[in-house]
Amino acid sequence: MNGNSFDSLRGQVRGRVITPDDEDYDAARAVYNGMIDKKPAAVVRVSQVADVIASVNFARDNSLDLAIRGGGHSAPGFGTWDDALVIDFVNTTGVRVDPAHNTARAEAGATWADFNHATHAFGLATPGGIVGTTGVAGLTLGGGIGYLSRKYGLSCDNLLSADVVTAEGKFLTASESENNDLFWALRGGGGNFGVVTSLEYRLHPVDMVHAGIVVYPLEHAETVAKFYRDHLPSLPEELGAFLGFALGPPVPFLPGEWHGKPVCVVVGMWTGDPAEGSARWQPFLGVAPVAGSMVGPMPYPALNQAFDALLPKGLQGYWKTAFLTDLNDGAINAHLQYGSRVPSVETAVHIHPLDGAVQRVAVTDTAFPHRTVKFAPVIAGMWSDPADNEANIAWVREFAAALRPYSAPGSYINFMDGDDLPGVAESYGPNYKRLREVKAKYDPQNLFHVNQNITPA
């Protein structure tokens, strides 16, 4: 379709319809992952729900592929697609907080930086990710693992309702009391069931936290990893932290001799009694020699955005993920082997805990089924030079293969890359059959297929 073919859509929306003839088309089609070079037929920067309804109807009636973009962080670049109509929420980023009821409603284009800025004014938060530029909607629909998960669960566990435009162009609200089958599916089932236009969350009292970023020389990584494995489960759920492997970042608290060198890190925060903060971090500071550290009180949004400057839009990206029933010695050894060869300062190798509140939700209570595993390793390969793609992709794949013998079935949907799509069914496990049935009810023709796709029953 050429640009003129979208004139009828332009007449139906208040947002802007951008086609290849427009000067800013290349900027409009770009997503976070610079490796993605898709050329959509048009990008609609929607301004309100009416624009979404018109766009869904237009794509369906003209047999166009439909891509949905919230924050645009999808590793496979599902926020854009060749010859597709892209619904882009870049201009709808509002967050409204209701402090009387400890809830907040976010528009679909809001990032976690937007969300946390709004809620922090009231001393409130909900579990989100660890990068502020990540989209609220995408992270939540795939589960949502973050610093607060041990205490308050996943992002999807704190979702109270969502507004959705279905494949028929109908507007629905999904909650425990309305369209509860759709609400169940949205909590982990991704963007398979419609276009989510806003999300309402339960909030918790989180204001100043006692944060910790502790960097260790790689030679002590085994000691640190085994301590993390054994010590963290015994700590109150107010301590949320991940174990990681990286190249030393150029930050003030890390001496220059460690910049660009392989290191081991523990990053997280204590949200309990502020007077206990220092004591809660002291075991991590004493387990092994420390190359550098920053430990002390800070606003929760500051920790959530601590890595944003290091991870700008446009980096090359290739990701893998797994789940571990235990951080056993084999899994630790795989991290030691490949963590010593992290290819770039932007690459993030994290092991997130999934105990506490995450496990107090049953496997079939939401679409996210991974409630019995203890850890979620993430290998987020990111780098700046496309010339490094082949070597760095190979490193990510080899790392993931080395972890596989120690991994539970399935992958974390939010970190699956494009070549992981054959594993979607396995990743939903016992919930996949029900998800296919919900898909058949709300999207029988699979209009919403540019995602980690669930095929209709």
Secondary structure, DSSP 8 states (H G I E B T S, - for coil): --GGGGHHHHTT-SSEEE-TTSTTHHHHH--S-TT-----SEEEE--SHHHHHHHHHHHHHTT--EEEESS---TT-TT--TT-EEEE-TT---EEEETTTTEEEEETT-BHHHHHHHHHTTTEE----SSTTSBHHHHHHT----TTHHHH--TGGGEEEEEEE-TTS-EEEEESSSSHHHHHHHTTSTTSS-EEEEEEEE-EE--EEEEEEEEEEGGGHHHHHHHHHHHGGGS-TTEEEEEEEEE----TTS-GGGTTSEEEEEEEEE-S-GGGHHHHHHHHHHSS--SEEEEEEEEHHHHHTTTGGGS-TT-EEEEEE--BSS--HHHHHHHHHHHTT---SS-EEEEEE--GGGGGS-TTTSS----S-SEEEEEEEEES-GGGHHHHHHHHHHHHHHHGGG--SS--GGG--GGGGGGHHHHHGGGHHHHHHHHHHH-TT----SSS-----
